[in-house]
Amino acid sequence: MTRLIPVFFLLPHLLPAAPNVLLLLVDDLKPALGCYGDAHAKTPHIDRLAARGMRFDLAYCNQAVCAPSRFNLMLGSHSTSTGLYGLGSRLRERLPDAVTLPQHFARHGGYRTESIGKVFHIGHGNDGDPASFSVPHFKDKVIEYLDPASTSGGQLTREEALFTNQQLDRIRSLPRGAAFESPQAEDEDYADGRVAAEAVRRLQAAAERRHRDGTPFFLAAGFVRPHLPFCAPQKYWDLHDPASLPQPVFEELPAGSPRVAHKRGGEIAAYAPVPESPDTAFDPELKRRLIHGYYASTSFVDAQIGRVLDELDRLGLADDTLVVLWGDHGFHLGDLGIWTKHTNYEQANRIPLLVVAPGVAQPGSHTRQLAETVDVFPTLAELAGLPAPAGPQAVDGVSLVPVLLDPQARVRDHAFHCYPKETIGRAIRTERYRLVEWKRSGAPVATAELELYDYEADPLERRNLAAEQPQVVAQLRAMLDRHPEAVPQGPPAAGKKGPGKASKAVAKKPAP
C-alpha cells in the first residue's frame, strides 16, 4: 500500500534551519558495498553512513556515462530533456541560463557552495561548470600512476590526455596506461587521499564560519576510485583474497537482444594488458585481477570517505548536516561479457544512494522505492526548506522526502534512463521489469527495437522477452509514453536555449 505524507507540515519541526549539505560523489561505484549485502566488500565507513539514514535499494542513474550523469544530478534533468549526452558536452553552451543544484542553494538559502575533486566531469573537451560554485573548484587527477612502469616510463597515456584535455587530436597515437597498480604508498599519494584531506580542511573552515556568522555550507566532494585505472595502495589490495571474489556467471549477450544494445571492448581497452581487440577473450587471471582491483579501489575510497565523516563528527556538524552518498553509475565486471559502463543494462545503471537527513530519515532504514539521480536536487531543496527547483531547464526529478519519512511511501512507479548510440535507447525500470525502446527521436514507433527483461525470473538478463510477452511490453510502453521524446543528439538548434517541459513520472497505477 502506498502512503503519501504532507511533508511540508512536518519538516520545519524536524530539521534545523538552513541545514548544511555534504555531497559525497563516487565515480563508477556500483552497490558492491557491505551495506547493500555484498559479503566480499570491505566498506566499513560507507556502511556506517548507511546506518545513519536511508538506503535506496532500487536507485538508478539516468545515463551510464560520467559527464551526463553529473549533469543529471546538478540540473535535476534527464539527458533526453537537455541533449547533454556526451563526455564533451558543455553545459553553458547548451543551457546558458540553467540553475544548478549548488546555484539554487546559494540563491535561495545564502549557502557558500564549494566543490573538490571530481564533481562535474572535466576532460574530453569539457571544462565543468565554474559558475555553479561560490569559490574556485579544487581539481585533482582522475588518471594517476605512481609507478613509472605503468606509463611506459612516465609517458602521457591516452586516458591521462583525455582527462586533462591534452592532445585530444592524437589520442590513439599515445601509449596505454596500466589497468592497475598496487604500490606501497600513502593514501595522499593518490588524488582521493588529497581530496579527503582538502574536504577535512574545508569542513573546519565551514564550521568556523557557521559559528561566526551562521553561514551554511554546501560542499560537494568527488572521489574518482573505483574508476579505472585500479590504482590503490597495496594495503587495500591486501584486504581481499582474489580467489574468493565473485567472478562473472553469465558472459554472453542476452539472447534475442538487438545489436544496438550490445557492447564489447570500449573504455577497458584503453588500459594494458587488456586486449585491444573487442573480439579477444580475457583470460581468467586478467578477469580476476581486474575484479580484485575494483574491490581494492572501493575499499580505498571507503577509507577516504571515513576520514571526511570522522571530521564531520569531530566538529559537531553531523546533526545539522544533510549527507548524500551517490554513485554516478554502475559498472560491469564481466557480466554479459561487458566491462565498465555505457549500456542500458542493470549493472551499468543501478547505483548506491544513501541519504542521511537527521530527524527525517530513520537511522538504518531502507526502501524499495525506485529512485533516480534527478531526484536528488528536489529532495535536498525540500529538506533544506528551499523552493522546489523550477529551471529554466526542465526539472524531471521528484522529491523523495515522503519516502525518507516512510519507506513504504511511493512517489514514482518506475525509474527512467537512457543511452544514446546510433539510435537512442530510452528505458524504464520497475521493481520487476526493464523495457528499453531503441529508436531515433521522432521516428515512428513501429521502427523501434525493444528489449524486455524480467528480474524476478532472470536477474542475469540472459534473454530478451519482448517478443514473448507483448502484454507486459504494452503496459510498460504506456509508462514510457509519459516521457517526452528524446532531444536529438548534436548541438542545439539555432535560437534554442533548452528543452521543453519535464516528464510526468509520478505513480499513477501499480507497475507490472
VEXDREN-2710 file (C-alpha; in Angstrom, 1 decimal):
% VEXDREN-2710
k/r/px/py/pz
1/MET/0.0/0.0/0.0
2/THR/1.4/3.4/-0.9
3/ARG/1.1/6.3/1.5
4/LEU/1.8/10.0/0.7
5/ILE/2.6/12.3/3.6
6/PRO/2.1/16.1/3.7
7/VAL/5.8/16.7/4.5
8/PHE/5.6/20.5/4.2
9/PHE/3.7/20.4/7.5
10/LEU/6.3/18.1/9.2
11/LEU/9.7/19.2/8.0
12/PRO/10.0/22.5/9.8
13/HIS/9.8/20.7/13.1
14/LEU/12.3/18.1/12.3
15/LEU/15.3/19.8/10.7
16/PRO/17.5/22.7/11.8
17/ALA/17.2/26.0/9.9
18/ALA/19.4/26.0/6.8
19/PRO/21.0/22.6/7.3
20/ASN/24.4/22.1/5.8
21/VAL/24.8/19.8/2.8
22/LEU/27.6/17.3/2.2
23/LEU/27.5/15.5/-1.2
24/LEU/29.8/12.5/-1.5
25/LEU/30.1/11.7/-5.2
26/VAL/31.9/8.5/-6.2
27/ASP/32.9/7.6/-9.7
28/ASP/31.9/4.2/-11.2
29/LEU/30.6/2.9/-7.8
30/LYS/28.1/0.1/-8.1
31/PRO/26.3/-1.2/-5.0
32/ALA/29.3/-3.6/-4.3
33/LEU/29.1/-2.5/-0.6
34/GLY/28.6/-4.2/2.7
35/CYS/25.5/-2.1/3.4
36/TYR/24.0/-3.4/0.2
37/GLY/24.6/-7.0/1.2
38/ASP/27.9/-7.7/-0.7
39/ALA/29.7/-10.0/1.6
40/HIS/33.0/-9.6/-0.3
41/ALA/33.1/-5.8/0.1
42/LYS/35.3/-4.1/2.8
43/THR/33.5/-0.8/3.2
44/PRO/33.0/-0.2/6.9
45/HIS/32.8/3.6/6.6
46/ILE/30.1/3.7/3.9
47/ASP/28.3/1.0/5.9
48/ARG/28.2/3.2/9.0
49/LEU/27.0/6.1/6.9
50/ALA/24.1/3.9/5.7
51/ALA/23.3/3.1/9.3
52/ARG/22.6/6.8/9.9
53/GLY/20.0/7.2/7.3
54/MET/18.1/5.6/4.4
55/ARG/19.5/3.2/1.8
56/PHE/17.7/3.2/-1.5
57/ASP/17.8/-0.4/-2.8
58/LEU/16.5/0.4/-6.3
59/ALA/18.3/3.6/-7.3
60/TYR/19.3/4.2/-10.9
61/CYS/21.4/6.7/-12.8
62/ASN/19.8/8.4/-15.7
63/GLN/22.6/7.7/-18.2
64/ALA/25.6/5.4/-17.5
65/VAL/28.2/8.0/-18.6
66/CYS/30.2/10.2/-16.2
67/ALA/29.6/13.7/-17.6
68/PRO/25.9/13.3/-18.5
69/SER/25.2/11.6/-15.2
70/ARG/26.7/14.6/-13.3
71/PHE/24.6/17.0/-15.4
72/ASN/21.5/14.9/-14.4
73/LEU/22.4/15.3/-10.7
74/MET/23.2/19.0/-10.9
75/LEU/20.3/20.0/-13.1
76/GLY/17.6/17.6/-12.0
77/SER/17.1/16.9/-15.7
78/HIS/17.2/13.8/-17.9
79/SER/19.7/13.7/-20.7
80/THR/16.8/13.3/-23.0
81/SER/15.4/16.6/-21.8
82/THR/18.7/18.6/-22.2
83/GLY/20.5/16.9/-25.1
84/LEU/23.6/16.7/-22.8
85/TYR/24.6/13.1/-23.8
86/GLY/28.3/13.2/-24.3
87/LEU/31.5/13.3/-22.3
88/GLY/32.5/16.5/-24.0
89/SER/29.1/18.2/-23.6
90/ARG/29.3/21.8/-22.4
91/LEU/26.6/22.8/-20.1
92/ARG/26.5/26.6/-20.7
93/GLU/26.7/26.2/-24.5
94/ARG/23.5/24.1/-24.4
95/LEU/21.7/25.7/-21.4
96/PRO/23.3/29.1/-20.7
97/ASP/20.7/30.1/-18.1
98/ALA/20.4/26.8/-16.3
99/VAL/20.3/26.9/-12.5
100/THR/22.2/24.1/-10.9
101/LEU/21.8/22.4/-7.5
102/PRO/24.5/24.5/-5.8
103/GLN/23.4/27.7/-7.5
104/HIS/19.9/27.1/-6.2
105/PHE/21.2/26.7/-2.6
106/ALA/23.3/29.9/-3.0
107/ARG/20.5/32.0/-4.4
108/HIS/17.7/30.8/-2.1
109/GLY/19.5/29.9/1.1
110/GLY/22.6/32.0/1.3
111/TYR/24.8/28.9/1.2
112/ARG/28.5/29.1/0.5
113/THR/28.9/26.4/-2.2
114/GLU/32.2/24.6/-2.8
115/SER/33.5/21.7/-4.9
116/ILE/36.5/19.5/-4.6
117/GLY/37.7/16.5/-6.7
118/LYS/35.5/15.1/-9.4
119/VAL/32.1/16.8/-9.2
120/PHE/31.3/18.0/-12.7
121/HIS/33.2/16.0/-15.3
122/ILE/36.3/17.8/-16.6
123/GLY/38.1/16.3/-19.6
124/HIS/37.3/15.1/-23.1
125/GLY/36.9/18.8/-24.0
126/ASN/34.6/19.5/-21.1
127/ASP/35.6/22.2/-18.6
128/GLY/32.9/21.5/-15.9
129/ASP/30.9/24.4/-14.7
130/PRO/32.8/27.0/-12.6
131/ALA/29.6/29.2/-12.4
132/SER/28.0/26.7/-10.1
133/PHE/30.2/27.4/-7.1
134/SER/31.0/30.3/-4.8
135/VAL/34.7/29.7/-4.9
136/PRO/37.1/28.2/-7.5
137/HIS/36.9/24.4/-7.9
138/PHE/39.6/22.3/-6.2
139/LYS/40.7/20.0/-9.1
140/ASP/42.8/16.9/-8.8
141/LYS/43.7/13.9/-11.1
142/VAL/41.4/11.2/-12.3
143/ILE/44.0/9.1/-14.0
144/GLU/47.1/8.8/-11.8
145/TYR/50.1/6.4/-11.6
146/LEU/52.9/6.2/-9.1
147/ASP/55.0/3.5/-10.8
148/PRO/56.8/4.7/-14.0
149/ALA/56.4/1.2/-15.4
150/SER/52.6/1.8/-15.5
151/THR/53.1/4.6/-18.1
152/SER/55.9/3.2/-20.3
153/GLY/58.5/5.1/-18.3
154/GLY/56.5/8.2/-17.5
155/GLN/54.8/9.0/-20.8
156/LEU/51.5/10.8/-21.2
157/THR/48.9/8.0/-21.7
158/ARG/45.7/8.0/-23.7
159/GLU/43.4/8.4/-20.7
160/GLU/45.6/10.9/-18.9
161/ALA/45.4/13.1/-22.1
162/LEU/41.6/12.8/-22.3
163/PHE/41.0/13.7/-18.7
164/THR/43.4/16.7/-18.8
165/ASN/42.2/18.0/-22.3
166/GLN/45.7/17.4/-23.8
167/GLN/46.5/16.3/-27.3
168/LEU/42.8/15.4/-28.0
169/ASP/43.5/15.2/-31.7
170/ARG/46.1/12.4/-31.4
171/ILE/44.8/10.2/-28.6
172/ARG/45.2/6.9/-30.4
173/SER/48.9/7.6/-31.0
174/LEU/49.6/7.8/-27.3
175/PRO/50.6/4.7/-25.2
176/ARG/48.1/2.9/-23.0
177/GLY/48.5/3.1/-19.2
178/ALA/48.3/0.1/-16.9
179/ALA/44.9/-1.1/-15.8
180/PHE/46.0/-1.4/-12.2
181/GLU/48.9/-0.9/-9.8
182/SER/49.4/-1.6/-6.1
183/PRO/52.4/0.2/-4.7
184/GLN/53.5/0.6/-1.2
185/ALA/52.1/4.1/-0.8
186/GLU/50.3/6.5/1.5
187/ASP/46.7/7.4/0.9
188/GLU/47.5/11.0/-0.1
189/ASP/49.9/9.9/-2.7
190/TYR/46.8/9.4/-4.8
191/ALA/44.1/12.0/-5.6
192/ASP/41.4/10.6/-3.5
193/GLY/43.6/10.9/-0.4
194/ARG/44.3/14.5/-1.2
195/VAL/40.6/15.2/-1.8
196/ALA/39.7/13.8/1.6
197/ALA/42.4/15.9/3.2
198/GLU/41.0/19.0/1.4
199/ALA/37.5/18.1/2.5
200/VAL/38.6/18.0/6.1
201/ARG/40.2/21.5/5.8
202/ARG/37.0/22.8/4.1
203/LEU/34.8/21.4/6.9
204/GLN/37.0/23.0/9.5
205/ALA/36.7/26.4/7.8
206/ALA/33.0/25.9/7.3
207/ALA/32.5/25.1/11.0
208/GLU/34.2/28.4/11.9
209/ARG/32.0/30.4/9.5
210/ARG/28.9/28.7/10.8
211/HIS/29.9/29.6/14.4
212/ARG/30.9/33.1/13.4
213/ASP/28.1/34.3/11.2
214/GLY/25.7/31.4/10.7
215/THR/26.6/30.7/7.0
216/PRO/25.5/27.2/6.0
217/PHE/27.8/25.2/3.7
218/PHE/27.1/23.2/0.6
219/LEU/30.2/21.0/0.0
220/ALA/30.5/18.6/-2.9
221/ALA/33.4/16.2/-2.6
222/GLY/34.0/13.9/-5.6
223/PHE/36.2/10.8/-5.4
224/VAL/37.5/9.0/-8.5
225/ARG/38.2/5.4/-7.5
226/PRO/36.9/2.8/-8.4
227/HIS/37.2/4.4/-11.8
228/LEU/39.9/2.9/-13.9
229/PRO/42.8/2.5/-13.6
230/PHE/42.5/0.5/-10.4
231/CYS/45.4/2.2/-8.6
232/ALA/45.4/2.0/-4.9
233/PRO/48.0/1.4/-2.1
234/GLN/48.9/-2.2/-1.6
235/LYS/47.2/-2.3/1.8
236/TYR/43.8/-2.1/0.2
237/TRP/44.5/-4.9/-2.2
238/ASP/45.6/-7.0/0.8
239/LEU/42.1/-6.7/2.3
240/HIS/40.8/-9.0/-0.3
241/ASP/41.5/-12.6/-1.3
242/PRO/41.3/-12.6/-5.1
243/ALA/40.5/-16.3/-5.1
244/SER/37.3/-15.7/-3.2
245/LEU/36.0/-12.7/-5.1
246/PRO/32.9/-13.2/-7.3
247/GLN/33.5/-13.9/-10.9
248/PRO/31.1/-13.3/-13.8
249/VAL/28.5/-16.0/-14.0
250/PHE/26.9/-15.3/-17.5
251/GLU/29.2/-13.8/-20.1
252/GLU/27.1/-13.9/-23.2
253/LEU/24.9/-11.1/-24.6
254/PRO/21.2/-11.6/-24.0
255/ALA/19.6/-14.0/-26.4
256/GLY/17.4/-12.1/-28.9
257/SER/18.7/-8.7/-28.0
258/PRO/19.2/-6.1/-30.7
259/ARG/22.8/-5.3/-32.0
260/VAL/22.4/-1.7/-31.0
261/ALA/22.3/-2.7/-27.3
262/HIS/25.5/-4.7/-27.4
263/LYS/28.9/-3.7/-26.1
264/ARG/32.4/-5.3/-26.4
265/GLY/35.7/-3.5/-25.7
266/GLY/35.3/0.2/-25.2
267/GLU/36.9/2.1/-22.3
268/ILE/38.5/-1.0/-20.8
269/ALA/40.7/-1.5/-24.0
270/ALA/42.5/1.8/-23.2
271/TYR/44.4/0.0/-20.5
272/ALA/47.2/-2.6/-20.7
273/PRO/47.3/-5.6/-20.6
274/VAL/43.6/-5.7/-21.6
275/PRO/43.3/-7.0/-25.2
276/GLU/42.8/-4.1/-27.6
277/SER/40.6/-6.1/-30.0
278/PRO/37.0/-6.4/-28.8
279/ASP/36.9/-10.0/-30.2
280/THR/39.7/-11.3/-28.0
281/ALA/38.6/-13.0/-24.8
282/PHE/40.0/-12.1/-21.4
283/ASP/42.0/-14.8/-19.8
284/PRO/40.8/-15.9/-16.3
285/GLU/43.7/-14.4/-14.5
286/LEU/43.1/-11.0/-16.1
287/LYS/39.4/-11.1/-15.1
288/ARG/40.4/-12.0/-11.5
289/ARG/43.0/-9.2/-11.3
290/LEU/40.5/-6.6/-12.7
291/ILE/37.8/-7.6/-10.2
292/HIS/40.4/-7.6/-7.4
293/GLY/41.4/-4.1/-8.4
294/TYR/37.7/-2.9/-8.4
295/TYR/37.2/-4.2/-4.8
296/ALA/40.5/-2.8/-3.6
297/SER/39.8/0.6/-5.1
298/THR/36.4/0.6/-3.5
299/SER/38.0/-0.1/-0.1
300/PHE/40.5/2.7/-0.7
301/VAL/37.7/5.3/-1.4
302/ASP/35.7/4.0/1.5
303/ALA/38.7/4.8/3.8
304/GLN/38.8/8.4/2.4
305/ILE/35.1/8.9/3.0
306/GLY/35.7/7.7/6.5
307/ARG/38.2/10.4/7.1
308/VAL/35.6/13.0/6.0
309/LEU/32.8/11.6/8.2
310/ASP/35.2/11.4/11.2
311/GLU/35.9/15.1/10.8
312/LEU/32.2/15.9/10.4
313/ASP/31.6/14.2/13.7
314/ARG/34.6/15.7/15.5
315/LEU/33.4/19.2/14.5
316/GLY/29.9/18.5/15.9
317/LEU/28.3/19.1/12.5
318/ALA/26.6/15.8/11.9
319/ASP/23.3/16.6/13.5
320/ASP/23.0/19.8/11.3
321/THR/24.1/18.3/8.0
322/LEU/22.3/16.5/5.2
323/VAL/24.6/13.9/3.7
324/VAL/24.1/12.2/0.4
325/LEU/26.4/9.4/-1.0
326/TRP/25.8/8.8/-4.7
327/GLY/27.5/6.7/-7.4
328/ASP/27.4/8.3/-10.8
329/HIS/26.5/5.0/-12.4
330/GLY/27.2/1.3/-12.0
331/PHE/29.9/-0.9/-13.5
332/HIS/30.0/-4.2/-15.5
333/LEU/32.6/-6.6/-14.1
334/GLY/32.4/-9.1/-16.9
335/ASP/28.7/-9.9/-16.7
336/LEU/27.2/-10.3/-20.2
337/GLY/30.9/-10.2/-21.3
338/ILE/30.9/-6.4/-20.7
339/TRP/33.4/-4.3/-18.8
340/THR/32.9/-0.8/-17.4
341/LYS/29.6/1.0/-18.2
342/HIS/28.0/2.7/-21.3
343/THR/25.0/0.4/-21.6
344/ASN/21.3/0.2/-20.7
345/TYR/21.7/-3.0/-18.7
346/GLU/21.2/-3.4/-14.9
347/GLN/24.9/-3.5/-13.8
348/ALA/25.7/-0.2/-15.6
349/ASN/22.6/1.7/-14.3
350/ARG/21.9/0.6/-10.7
351/ILE/23.7/2.8/-8.2
352/PRO/24.1/3.2/-4.5
353/LEU/22.1/6.1/-3.0
354/LEU/22.3/6.9/0.7
355/VAL/20.5/9.8/2.3
356/VAL/21.2/11.0/5.8
357/ALA/18.6/13.6/7.0
358/PRO/18.7/13.9/10.8
359/GLY/15.3/13.9/12.3
360/VAL/13.6/12.9/9.0
361/ALA/15.1/9.6/7.7
362/GLN/15.1/6.8/10.3
363/PRO/18.6/5.6/11.0
364/GLY/19.3/2.2/9.4
365/SER/16.2/2.4/7.2
366/HIS/15.9/1.2/3.6
367/THR/13.3/1.3/0.8
368/ARG/12.4/-0.3/-2.5
369/GLN/11.1/2.9/-3.8
370/LEU/12.6/3.3/-7.3
371/ALA/14.8/6.4/-7.3
372/GLU/16.7/8.4/-10.0
373/THR/19.7/10.6/-9.9
374/VAL/17.5/13.6/-10.9
375/ASP/15.5/13.2/-7.6
376/VAL/18.5/14.3/-5.5
377/PHE/18.0/18.0/-6.4
378/PRO/14.3/18.4/-5.4
379/THR/14.9/16.2/-2.4
380/LEU/17.7/18.3/-1.0
381/ALA/15.8/21.5/-1.7
382/GLU/12.8/20.3/0.2
383/LEU/14.8/19.1/3.1
384/ALA/16.6/22.5/3.4
385/GLY/13.3/24.3/3.2
386/LEU/14.1/25.9/-0.1
387/PRO/11.7/26.4/-3.1
388/ALA/11.4/23.5/-5.4
389/PRO/13.7/23.8/-8.4
390/ALA/12.0/25.4/-11.4
391/GLY/14.6/25.6/-14.0
392/PRO/14.7/27.3/-16.5
393/GLN/15.9/23.8/-17.5
394/ALA/13.3/21.1/-17.5
395/VAL/13.2/19.5/-14.0
396/ASP/12.4/15.8/-14.2
397/GLY/13.2/14.8/-10.6
398/VAL/10.7/14.3/-7.8
399/SER/11.2/14.8/-4.1
400/LEU/11.9/11.6/-2.1
401/VAL/11.1/13.3/1.2
402/PRO/7.9/11.3/1.6
403/VAL/9.9/8.1/1.3
404/LEU/12.5/9.4/3.8
405/LEU/9.7/9.8/6.3
406/ASP/8.0/6.5/5.4
407/PRO/9.9/3.8/3.5
408/GLN/6.6/2.3/2.2
409/ALA/5.5/5.6/0.6
410/ARG/5.7/5.8/-3.2
411/VAL/6.3/8.9/-5.3
412/ARG/7.1/7.2/-8.7
413/ASP/6.3/3.8/-10.2
414/HIS/9.4/3.4/-12.3
415/ALA/12.9/4.8/-12.9
416/PHE/13.9/6.2/-16.3
417/HIS/17.3/6.1/-18.0
418/CYS/18.7/6.3/-21.5
419/TYR/21.8/5.5/-23.6
420/PRO/22.5/7.1/-27.0
421/LYS/24.1/5.2/-29.8
422/GLU/23.1/5.4/-33.5
423/THR/19.6/5.4/-32.0
424/ILE/18.6/6.5/-28.5
425/GLY/17.7/3.7/-26.1
426/ARG/15.1/5.1/-23.6
427/ALA/14.5/2.7/-20.7
428/ILE/12.2/2.3/-17.7
429/ARG/12.9/0.0/-14.8
430/THR/10.0/-1.1/-12.5
431/GLU/10.5/-3.3/-9.5
432/ARG/10.3/-6.3/-11.7
433/TYR/11.0/-5.4/-15.3
434/ARG/13.1/-3.2/-17.6
435/LEU/11.9/-2.1/-21.0
436/VAL/14.2/-0.5/-23.5
437/GLU/13.0/1.2/-26.7
438/TRP/15.7/1.9/-29.3
439/LYS/14.7/4.4/-32.0
440/ARG/15.6/7.7/-33.5
441/SER/13.9/10.7/-31.9
442/GLY/10.7/11.5/-33.7
443/ALA/10.7/8.3/-35.7
444/PRO/7.6/6.2/-35.9
445/VAL/7.0/3.8/-33.0
446/ALA/7.0/0.9/-35.5
447/THR/10.7/1.4/-36.2
448/ALA/11.7/0.8/-32.6
449/GLU/13.7/-2.2/-31.4
450/LEU/12.7/-3.4/-28.0
451/GLU/14.2/-5.2/-25.0
452/LEU/12.3/-6.6/-22.1
453/TYR/13.9/-8.3/-19.0
454/ASP/12.2/-9.9/-16.0
455/TYR/14.4/-9.5/-12.9
456/GLU/12.4/-12.0/-10.9
457/ALA/12.7/-14.8/-13.4
458/ASP/16.0/-13.8/-15.0
459/PRO/18.2/-11.5/-12.9
460/LEU/21.2/-12.1/-15.2
461/GLU/19.5/-10.8/-18.3
462/ARG/20.0/-14.0/-20.3
463/ARG/17.1/-13.5/-22.6
464/ASN/15.2/-10.6/-24.2
465/LEU/11.5/-11.3/-23.6
466/ALA/10.0/-8.5/-25.7
467/ALA/8.6/-10.8/-28.5
468/GLU/7.3/-13.3/-26.0
469/GLN/5.4/-11.0/-23.6
470/PRO/3.5/-8.4/-25.7
471/GLN/1.1/-7.6/-22.8
472/VAL/3.9/-6.6/-20.5
473/VAL/5.5/-4.6/-23.3
474/ALA/2.2/-2.7/-23.8
475/GLN/1.9/-1.9/-20.1
476/LEU/5.5/-0.6/-19.9
477/ARG/5.3/1.3/-23.2
478/ALA/2.3/3.2/-21.8
479/MET/4.5/4.2/-18.9
480/LEU/7.4/5.1/-21.2
481/ASP/5.0/7.3/-23.2
482/ARG/4.6/9.6/-20.2
483/HIS/8.1/10.8/-21.0
484/PRO/8.6/13.2/-23.9
485/GLU/10.5/12.2/-27.0
486/ALA/14.3/12.5/-26.5
487/VAL/16.0/15.7/-27.5
488/PRO/18.1/14.6/-30.6
489/GLN/21.8/14.2/-30.3
490/GLY/24.0/17.1/-31.5
491/PRO/24.2/20.8/-30.9
492/PRO/21.0/22.8/-30.1
493/ALA/19.0/24.2/-33.0
494/ALA/19.7/27.8/-33.7
495/GLY/17.9/30.1/-31.3
496/LYS/17.1/27.2/-28.9
497/LYS/18.3/27.6/-25.3
498/GLY/16.8/24.4/-23.8
499/PRO/14.2/21.7/-23.8
500/GLY/10.5/21.8/-23.1
501/LYS/8.5/20.7/-20.1
502/ALA/9.7/18.0/-17.7
503/SER/8.3/14.5/-17.9
504/LYS/5.5/13.3/-15.6
505/ALA/6.8/10.1/-13.9
506/VAL/4.8/10.1/-10.8
507/ALA/2.9/7.0/-9.7
508/LYS/-0.5/6.5/-11.4
509/LYS/-1.2/2.9/-11.0
510/PRO/0.6/-0.2/-9.9
511/ALA/3.6/-1.1/-12.1
512/PRO/3.9/-4.6/-13.6
END
